[in-house]
Amino acid sequence: MIEARRRGVVLVGHGGIPRDYPREPLTALKALEAKRLASGGEPTPEEMELDRRIRRWPRTPKNDPYQAGLESLAAQLKATLNGDLFAIAYNEFCAPTLEEAVETLIAAGAREIRVVSSMFTPGGSHSELEIPETLARLRGKYPGIDLRYAWPFDLKQVASMLAAQLTRF
């Protein structure tokens, strides 16, 4: 008998800056990130620490309504997945990262993982570059895992969803 492959899903959102996060470390993080992107280098220890600090900042619906909104969407999505393992991930500012979410699902037994972004439109660096780059690294690290990115979206379906939303108003 062939063993069933346990499935998992990761919903990836952009991530938001908490309203009560101090501006000085945020400015320092963005400056280091811009310098790294301009030079094509790797993150410095200082950049990694600043990134870790903002991602681990305590969140509430009041100080981070984006995270609260993504968690609400995630609850709706999870309810449709027939018991598949499920995780949320963020591109920036929030935890967990995509890598952390995927590794959590793998540790829980997932062998097929689908990643879907809440970012629908083409042209964004997160959805077009960063997520695929992260998934490529993870495929190299976990060659026995079937890891797929459910993107790009069919823009005709997205437009239909938006048109349906307009009829509510």
N, CA, C and O of each residue as an XYZ file, in Angstrom:
676
protein
N       0.831     -1.176      0.000
C       0.000      0.000      0.000
C       0.884      1.250      0.000
O       1.870      1.321      0.734
N       0.529      2.216     -0.814
C       1.278      3.471     -0.896
C       0.841      4.385      0.243
O      -0.351      4.594      0.469
N       1.830      4.927      0.957
C       1.546      5.831      2.072
C       1.038      7.168      1.548
O       1.614      7.740      0.623
N      -0.040      7.661      2.141
C      -0.577      8.971      1.760
C       0.408     10.056      2.171
O       1.030      9.985      3.231
N       0.535     11.048      1.321
C       1.425     12.171      1.620
C       0.620     13.233      2.354
O      -0.387     13.720      1.838
N       1.049     13.586      3.529
C       0.371     14.604      4.335
C       0.548     15.964      3.673
O       1.662     16.354      3.321
N      -0.563     16.685      3.507
C      -0.524     17.974      2.827
C      -0.536     19.132      3.818
O      -1.073     19.039      4.922
N       0.081     20.228      3.374
C       0.077     21.456      4.145
C      -0.098     22.649      3.230
O       0.191     22.585      2.036
N      -0.572     23.728      3.803
C      -0.788     24.971      3.068
C      -0.201     26.106      3.891
O      -0.360     26.159      5.111
N       0.486     27.021      3.195
C       0.982     28.247      3.827
C       0.348     29.432      3.111
O       0.440     29.556      1.890
N      -0.299     30.302      3.887
C      -0.803     31.566      3.374
C       0.233     32.626      3.709
O       0.560     32.837      4.877
N       0.753     33.298      2.674
C       1.777     34.326      2.877
C       1.167     35.710      2.664
O       0.553     35.989      1.634
N       1.353     36.559      3.662
C       0.934     37.946      3.560
C       2.142     38.860      3.563
O       3.263     38.426      3.827
N       1.908     40.108      3.271
C       3.001     41.073      3.226
C       3.601     41.277      4.603
O       4.808     41.113      4.784
N       2.782     41.632      5.570
C       3.240     41.988      6.911
C       3.137     43.484      7.088
O       3.350     44.254      6.151
N       2.807     43.885      8.298
C       2.636     45.302      8.576
C       3.528     45.755      9.717
O       3.991     44.949     10.524
N       3.758     47.047      9.769
C       4.554     47.642     10.841
C       3.609     47.954     11.994
O       2.619     48.661     11.802
N       3.893     47.444     13.180
C       3.013     47.759     14.313
C       2.973     49.271     14.558
O       3.996     49.952     14.470
N       1.814     49.769     14.856
C       1.628     51.210     15.044
C       2.467     51.760     16.194
O       2.817     52.940     16.200
N       2.788     50.912     17.161
C       3.546     51.373     18.320
C       5.026     50.995     18.247
O       5.742     51.090     19.243
N       5.481     50.568     17.075
C       6.898     50.211     16.946
C       7.733     51.490     16.833
O       7.365     52.397     16.086
N       8.851     51.577     17.563
C       9.684     52.789     17.507
C      10.216     53.059     16.096
O      10.646     52.135     15.405
N      10.187     54.304     15.681
C      10.602     54.680     14.325
C      12.108     54.564     14.108
O      12.541     54.255     12.997
N      12.905     54.800     15.128
C      14.361     54.780     14.956
C      14.878     53.415     14.490
O      15.621     53.364     13.510
N      14.517     52.307     15.149
C      15.015     51.017     14.638
C      14.417     50.640     13.282
O      15.061     49.950     12.491
N      13.188     51.088     13.011
C      12.595     50.826     11.698
C      13.371     51.558     10.611
O      13.662     50.982      9.563
N      13.708     52.819     10.849
C      14.491     53.603      9.893
C      15.858     52.967      9.673
O      16.343     52.898      8.544
N      16.473     52.505     10.751
C      17.783     51.850     10.637
C      17.679     50.564      9.826
O      18.542     50.281      8.995
N      16.622     49.782     10.064
C      16.415     48.539      9.311
C      16.249     48.818      7.827
O      16.886     48.168      6.999
N      15.401     49.776      7.484
C      15.152     50.080      6.074
C      16.413     50.619      5.393
O      16.650     50.333      4.219
N      17.224     51.397      6.121
C      18.474     51.919      5.545
C      19.451     50.782      5.269
O      20.078     50.745      4.211
N      19.580     49.862      6.209
C      20.478     48.716      5.999
C      19.986     47.831      4.858
O      20.782     47.339      4.059
N      18.681     47.634      4.785
C      18.102     46.829      3.710
C      18.359     47.481      2.355
O      18.728     46.795      1.401
N      18.168     48.793      2.257
C      18.403     49.510      1.000
C      19.867     49.415      0.581
O      20.166     49.219     -0.597
N      20.769     49.550      1.531
C      22.202     49.447      1.241
C      22.550     48.051      0.728
O      23.312     47.904     -0.227
N      21.980     47.019      1.377
C      22.241     45.640      0.952
C      21.694     45.383     -0.448
O      22.372     44.780     -1.279
N      20.479     45.836     -0.712
C      19.882     45.613     -2.026
C      20.662     46.338     -3.121
O      20.800     45.824     -4.231
N      21.166     47.517     -2.815
C      21.951     48.276     -3.801
C      23.286     47.607     -4.094
O      23.779     47.668     -5.220
N      23.871     46.971     -3.087
C      25.180     46.345     -3.269
C      25.090     44.880     -3.686
O      26.071     44.301     -4.153
N      23.906     44.282     -3.515
C      23.760     42.859     -3.826
C      24.383     41.964     -2.774
O      24.625     40.783     -3.026
N      24.645     42.511     -1.605
C      25.288     41.741     -0.545
C      24.312     40.937      0.290
O      23.130     40.819     -0.034
N      24.832     40.394      1.362
C      24.045     39.602      2.308
C      23.657     40.482      3.496
O      24.316     41.488      3.757
N      22.597     40.118      4.216
C      22.221     40.899      5.397
C      23.336     40.895      6.445
O      23.979     39.873      6.688
N      23.545     42.044      7.047
C      24.533     42.143      8.125
C      23.912     41.609      9.413
O      22.689     41.499      9.505
N      24.727     41.279     10.396
C      24.165     40.873     11.699
C      23.245     41.945     12.291
O      22.236     41.620     12.916
N      23.591     43.214     12.096
C      22.741     44.295     12.615
C      21.376     44.289     11.922
O      20.347     44.435     12.580
N      21.366     44.122     10.596
C      20.099     44.074      9.868
C      19.276     42.876     10.322
O      18.069     43.001     10.532
N      19.906     41.729     10.475
C      19.174     40.531     10.906
C      18.579     40.715     12.302
O      17.463     40.263     12.560
N      19.307     41.370     13.200
C      18.794     41.606     14.546
C      17.630     42.597     14.531
O      16.638     42.389     15.230
N      17.734     43.665     13.749
C      16.631     44.614     13.642
C      15.394     43.956     13.027
O      14.270     44.222     13.453
N      15.604     43.098     12.025
C      14.502     42.368     11.414
C      13.852     41.435     12.436
O      12.626     41.359     12.518
N      14.658     40.740     13.199
C      14.131     39.828     14.223
C      13.305     40.598     15.254
O      12.243     40.137     15.672
N      13.790     41.766     15.660
C      13.092     42.553     16.684
C      11.714     43.013     16.220
O      10.745     42.910     16.972
N      11.615     43.519     14.993
C      10.299     43.982     14.537
C       9.363     42.800     14.314
O       8.169     42.898     14.596
N       9.889     41.683     13.812
C       9.038     40.505     13.596
C       8.498     39.945     14.909
O       7.402     39.385     14.929
N       9.233     40.081     15.990
C       8.839     39.522     17.289
C       8.129     40.540     18.181
O       7.816     40.236     19.332
N       7.874     41.732     17.670
C       7.183     42.757     18.448
C       5.788     42.242     18.810
O       5.116     41.658     17.961
N       5.340     42.447     20.054
C       3.997     41.974     20.449
C       2.908     42.622     19.584
O       2.900     43.835     19.373
N       2.000     41.792     19.095
C       0.949     42.259     18.176
C      -0.427     42.127     18.826
O      -0.709     41.190     19.572
N      -1.258     43.099     18.512
C      -2.671     43.067     18.865
C      -3.436     43.583     17.650
O      -2.842     44.198     16.765
N      -4.743     43.341     17.595
C      -5.512     43.930     16.488
C      -5.429     45.458     16.461
O      -5.577     46.068     15.401
N      -5.195     46.073     17.615
C      -5.111     47.540     17.664
C      -3.789     48.048     17.084
O      -3.782     49.015     16.321
N      -2.670     47.406     17.438
C      -1.390     47.927     16.940
C      -0.993     47.327     15.597
O      -0.100     47.851     14.931
N      -1.638     46.240     15.186
C      -1.339     45.653     13.872
C      -2.619     45.102     13.240
O      -2.836     43.890     13.224
N      -3.465     45.996     12.721
C      -4.699     45.527     12.101
C      -4.455     44.673     10.858
O      -5.302     43.853     10.503
N      -3.309     44.851     10.190
C      -3.021     44.005      9.022
C      -2.907     42.541      9.460
O      -3.525     41.665      8.853
N      -2.136     42.276     10.491
C      -1.992     40.902     10.954
C      -3.346     40.321     11.374
O      -3.656     39.172     11.058
N      -4.141     41.107     12.080
C      -5.467     40.640     12.484
C      -6.316     40.302     11.260
O      -7.043     39.308     11.260
N      -6.225     41.124     10.224
C      -6.976     40.864      9.003
C      -6.517     39.607      8.291
O      -7.336     38.821      7.816
N      -5.194     39.414      8.217
C      -4.685     38.209      7.559
C      -5.063     36.966      8.360
O      -5.379     35.928      7.778
N      -5.035     37.061      9.672
C      -5.439     35.916     10.496
C      -6.917     35.588     10.290
O      -7.293     34.416     10.313
N      -7.761     36.603     10.089
C      -9.176     36.354      9.798
C      -9.338     35.652      8.453
O     -10.109     34.700      8.329
N      -8.604     36.130      7.449
C      -8.622     35.457      6.146
C      -8.122     34.028      6.287
O      -8.698     33.107      5.708
N      -7.057     33.839      7.049
C      -6.481     32.504      7.244
C      -7.493     31.550      7.876
O      -7.575     30.387      7.482
N      -8.254     32.027      8.841
C      -9.257     31.178      9.480
C     -10.314     30.730      8.472
O     -10.763     29.584      8.499
N     -10.706     31.644      7.582
C     -11.681     31.284      6.544
C     -11.095     30.266      5.567
O     -11.765     29.305      5.189
N      -9.849     30.479      5.164
C      -9.197     29.552      4.239
C      -9.002     28.183      4.883
O      -9.317     27.160      4.274
N      -8.495     28.160      6.085
C      -8.228     26.895      6.782
C      -9.492     26.036      6.877
O      -9.422     24.812      6.761
N     -10.630     26.669      7.086
C     -11.892     25.935      7.213
C     -12.275     25.201      5.927
O     -13.112     24.299      5.961
N     -11.682     25.573      4.810
C     -12.009     24.938      3.523
C     -11.038     23.821      3.136
O     -11.211     23.192      2.092
N     -10.029     23.568      3.956
C      -8.914     22.709      3.535
C      -9.009     21.248      3.973
O      -8.031     20.510      3.855
N     -10.135     20.829      4.462
C     -10.362     19.412      4.792
C      -9.285     18.806      5.684
O      -8.862     17.669      5.475
N      -8.849     19.565      6.670
C      -7.896     19.026      7.635
C      -6.434     19.097      7.242
O      -5.582     18.594      7.974
N      -6.115     19.713      6.097
C      -4.704     19.880      5.741
C      -4.015     20.711      6.827
O      -4.634     21.568      7.458
N      -2.742     20.446      7.028
C      -1.965     21.276      7.939
C      -1.948     22.691      7.386
O      -2.043     22.884      6.173
N      -1.829     23.684      8.263
C      -1.956     25.063      7.807
C      -1.038     25.970      8.611
O      -0.846     25.778      9.812
N      -0.472     26.967      7.926
C       0.367     27.963      8.595
C       0.224     29.301      7.873
O      -0.121     29.363      6.693
N       0.498     30.353      8.614
C       0.564     31.703      8.062
C       2.029     32.107      8.050
O       2.799     31.703      8.921
N       2.414     32.909      7.054
C       3.773     33.451      6.987
C       3.695     34.891      6.500
O       2.691     35.326      5.937
N       4.786     35.617      6.734
C       4.848     37.022      6.341
C       6.156     37.294      5.619
O       7.201     36.743      5.967
N       6.083     38.160      4.599
C       7.293     38.554      3.890
C       8.180     39.453      4.732
O       9.403     39.310      4.725
N       7.569     40.375      5.455
C       8.383     41.260      6.283
C       7.575     41.770      7.468
O       6.344     41.734      7.483
N       8.312     42.240      8.449
C       7.790     42.898      9.643
C       7.118     41.977     10.655
O       7.056     42.337     11.830
N       6.617     40.824     10.270
C       5.896     39.919     11.171
C       6.532     38.530     11.148
O       7.288     38.187     10.239
N       6.214     37.767     12.143
C       6.650     36.377     12.214
C       5.409     35.491     12.150
O       4.325     35.879     12.585
N       5.593     34.303     11.603
C       6.833     33.685     11.148
C       7.160     34.053      9.696
O       6.311     34.528      8.941
N       8.408     33.818      9.345
C       8.827     33.967      7.958
C       8.280     32.785      7.163
O       7.791     31.814      7.741
N       8.363     32.871      5.852
C       7.945     31.760      5.003
C       8.768     30.515      5.319
O       8.221     29.418      5.426
N      10.072     30.683      5.469
C      10.923     29.536      5.786
C      10.506     28.894      7.105
O      10.428     27.669      7.199
N      10.239     29.706      8.120
C       9.821     29.155      9.418
C       8.491     28.412      9.305
O       8.334     27.340      9.889
N       7.538     28.966      8.566
C       6.229     28.329      8.414
C       6.346     26.989      7.693
O       5.739     26.001      8.107
N       7.130     26.956      6.611
C       7.317     25.705      5.871
C       7.989     24.659      6.763
O       7.576     23.500      6.786
N       9.008     25.065      7.484
C       9.710     24.114      8.354
C       8.810     23.604      9.478
O       8.949     22.456      9.902
N       7.899     24.429      9.961
C       6.935     23.979     10.970
C       6.019     22.905     10.395
O       5.739     21.903     11.052
N       5.552     23.117      9.163
C       4.690     22.109      8.532
C       5.446     20.810      8.272
O       4.896     19.724      8.456
N       6.687     20.915      7.849
C       7.501     19.711      7.619
C       7.677     18.948      8.932
O       7.547     17.725      8.963
N       7.971     19.669     10.012
C       8.134     19.027     11.321
C       6.839     18.350     11.777
O       6.877     17.367     12.518
N       5.696     18.878     11.333
C       4.402     18.293     11.687
C       4.012     17.139     10.772
O       2.963     16.522     10.961
N       4.863     16.841      9.770
C       4.616     15.693      8.902
C       4.188     15.998      7.486
O       3.929     15.070      6.720
N       4.104     17.259      7.107
C       3.706     17.593      5.734
C       4.786     17.173      4.747
O       5.974     17.399      4.978
N       4.368     16.565      3.651
C       5.291     16.175      2.587
C       4.922     16.823      1.258
O       5.715     16.822      0.317
N       3.713     17.378      1.187
C       3.262     18.188      0.051
C       2.824     19.525      0.634
O       1.915     19.572      1.463
N       3.456     20.599      0.212
C       3.121     21.911      0.746
C       2.838     22.862     -0.412
O       3.626     22.982     -1.350
N       1.694     23.533     -0.320
C       1.310     24.544     -1.291
C       1.380     25.899     -0.608
O       0.879     26.072      0.504
N       1.995     26.843     -1.270
C       2.141     28.192     -0.746
C       1.288     29.107     -1.605
O       1.389     29.100     -2.832
N       0.443     29.896     -0.946
C      -0.409     30.846     -1.654
C      -0.221     32.218     -1.018
O      -0.121     32.341      0.203
N      -0.175     33.232     -1.851
C       0.041     34.598     -1.395
C      -1.281     35.353     -1.359
O      -2.177     35.097     -2.164
N      -1.394     36.278     -0.425
C      -2.555     37.170     -0.424
C      -2.348     38.340     -1.381
O      -3.224     39.193     -1.526
N      -1.196     38.377     -2.028
C      -0.878     39.435     -2.996
C      -1.265     38.935     -4.389
O      -0.604     38.064     -4.953
N      -2.340     39.496     -4.929
C      -2.953     38.978     -6.143
C      -2.339     39.457     -7.444
O      -2.310     38.712     -8.423
N      -1.848     40.683     -7.473
C      -1.463     41.269     -8.753
C       0.009     41.043     -9.075
O       0.843     40.996     -8.171
N       0.330     40.904    -10.353
C       1.729     40.749    -10.750
C       2.494     42.060    -10.560
O       1.906     43.134    -10.434
N       3.800     41.938    -10.543
C       4.653     43.106    -10.490
C       5.273     43.396     -9.141
O       6.135     44.268     -9.038
N       4.861     42.691     -8.110
C       5.410     42.951     -6.781
C       6.656     42.130     -6.513
O       6.736     40.964     -6.901
N       7.627     42.737     -5.849
C       8.884     42.024     -5.582
C       8.681     40.858     -4.628
O       9.377     39.849     -4.749
N       7.751     40.962     -3.684
C       7.538     39.851     -2.758
C       7.009     38.628     -3.507
O       7.574     37.537     -3.416
N       5.918     38.826     -4.247
C       5.276     37.680     -4.889
C       6.052     37.155     -6.092
O       6.038     35.953     -6.355
N       6.722     38.029     -6.819
C       7.415     37.580     -8.023
C       8.858     37.163     -7.797
O       9.385     36.338     -8.544
N       9.503     37.717     -6.780
C      10.930     37.432     -6.577
C      11.215     36.735     -5.250
O      11.773     35.638     -5.225
N      10.832     37.369     -4.160
C      11.247     36.877     -2.848
C      10.649     35.515     -2.496
O      11.366     34.624     -2.042
N       9.344     35.350     -2.703
C       8.735     34.055     -2.381
C       9.338     32.943     -3.240
O       9.725     31.910     -2.693
N       9.436     33.112     -4.576
C      10.073     32.054     -5.373
C      11.518     31.771     -4.958
O      11.937     30.613     -4.954
N      12.288     32.809     -4.610
C      13.675     32.595     -4.171
C      13.722     31.800     -2.869
O      14.545     30.896     -2.725
N      12.856     32.126     -1.934
C      12.802     31.382     -0.668
C      12.417     29.936     -0.922
O      13.010     29.024     -0.345
N      11.432     29.719     -1.779
C      11.001     28.344     -2.067
C      12.102     27.554     -2.764
O      12.256     26.360     -2.506
N      12.863     28.193     -3.635
C      13.982     27.502     -4.295
C      15.014     27.060     -3.259
O      15.520     25.940     -3.329
N      15.331     27.936     -2.292
C      16.269     27.542     -1.224
C      15.716     26.380     -0.408
O      16.446     25.448     -0.071
N      14.420     26.438     -0.092
C      13.812     25.365      0.700
C      13.770     24.046     -0.068
O      13.941     22.981      0.526
N      13.546     24.106     -1.376
C      13.564     22.867     -2.175
C      14.946     22.218     -2.130
O      15.058     20.993     -2.079
N      15.996     23.036     -2.147
C      17.350     22.504     -2.038
C      17.613     21.902     -0.674
O      18.317     20.898     -0.560
N      17.065     22.494      0.341
C      17.258     22.027      1.717
C      16.415     20.795      2.029
O      16.820     19.954      2.832
N      15.236     20.683      1.394
C      14.294     19.584      1.649
C      13.878     18.936      0.322
O      12.741     19.110     -0.117
N      14.785     18.193     -0.317
C      14.471     17.649     -1.641
C      13.326     16.632     -1.650
O      12.746     16.390     -2.709
N      12.989     16.039     -0.527
C      11.899     15.062     -0.484
C      10.525     15.682     -0.300
O       9.524     14.967     -0.250
N      10.467     16.984     -0.200
C       9.195     17.679      0.010
C       8.705     18.246     -1.316
O       9.454     18.909     -2.034
N       7.442     17.979     -1.632
C       6.804     18.537     -2.828
C       6.289     19.930     -2.451
O       5.244     20.070     -1.817
N       7.040     20.946     -2.853
C       6.786     22.328     -2.440
C       6.421     23.149     -3.679
O       7.244     23.326     -4.578
N       5.181     23.650     -3.720
C       4.709     24.392     -4.894
C       4.139     25.744     -4.509
O       3.588     25.928     -3.423
N       4.287     26.675     -5.420
C       3.794     28.038     -5.236
C       2.560     28.221     -6.104
O       2.651     28.137     -7.329
N       1.421     28.467     -5.498
C       0.149     28.636     -6.208
C       0.009     30.094     -6.652
O      -0.816     30.845     -6.131
N       0.821     30.464     -7.609
C       0.869     31.841     -8.098
C       1.453     31.819     -9.498
O       2.266     30.927     -9.742
N       1.149     32.664    -10.418
C       0.315     33.843    -10.302
C      -1.167     33.482    -10.305
O      -1.565     32.379    -10.677
N      -1.956     34.446     -9.879
C      -3.396     34.286     -9.881
C      -3.938     34.503    -11.281
O      -3.364     35.241    -12.082
N      -5.054     33.844    -11.560
C      -5.790     34.095    -12.792
C      -6.483     35.446    -12.602
O      -7.425     35.557    -11.817
N      -6.025     36.455    -13.310
C      -6.544     37.803    -13.105
C      -8.025     37.929    -13.476
O      -8.725     38.799    -12.957
N      -8.493     37.071    -14.362
C      -9.923     37.075    -14.681
C     -10.729     36.640    -13.456
O     -11.787     37.204    -13.180
N     -10.233     35.638    -12.718
C     -10.921     35.210    -11.495
C     -10.837     36.281    -10.405
O     -11.805     36.501     -9.677
N      -9.690     36.943    -10.292
C      -9.548     38.022     -9.318
C     -10.523     39.149     -9.664
O     -11.189     39.684     -8.779
N     -10.609     39.507    -10.935
C     -11.533     40.561    -11.361
C     -12.977     40.166    -11.053
O     -13.778     41.011    -10.652
N     -13.312     38.891    -11.238
C     -14.671     38.430    -10.929
C     -14.955     38.552     -9.430
O     -16.051     38.947     -9.033
N     -13.976     38.217     -8.611
C     -14.145     38.344     -7.173
C     -14.353     39.810     -6.804
O     -15.216     40.125     -5.985
N     -13.568     40.711     -7.402
C     -13.704     42.127     -7.111
C     -15.053     42.669     -7.595
O     -15.675     43.489     -6.919
N     -15.501     42.209     -8.764
C     -16.805     42.627     -9.279
C     -17.922     42.159     -8.339
O     -18.872     42.902     -8.092
N     -17.814     40.937     -7.819
C     -18.802     40.441     -6.870
C     -18.795     41.296     -5.603
O     -19.851     41.576     -5.034
N     -17.624     41.703     -5.170
C     -17.516     42.570     -3.996
C     -18.224     43.904     -4.258
O     -18.920     44.421     -3.384
N     -18.046     44.452     -5.447
C     -18.688     45.729     -5.759
C     -20.210     45.655     -5.678
O     -20.863     46.629     -5.303
N     -20.770     44.505     -6.029
C     -22.230     44.380     -5.984
C     -22.771     44.429     -4.558
O     -23.952     44.713     -4.358
N     -21.931     44.159     -3.573
C     -22.349     44.234     -2.170
C     -22.540     45.683     -1.723
O     -23.166     45.936     -0.693
N     -22.010     46.626     -2.482
C     -22.041     48.026     -2.078
C     -22.784     48.862     -3.089
O     -22.911     50.074     -2.914
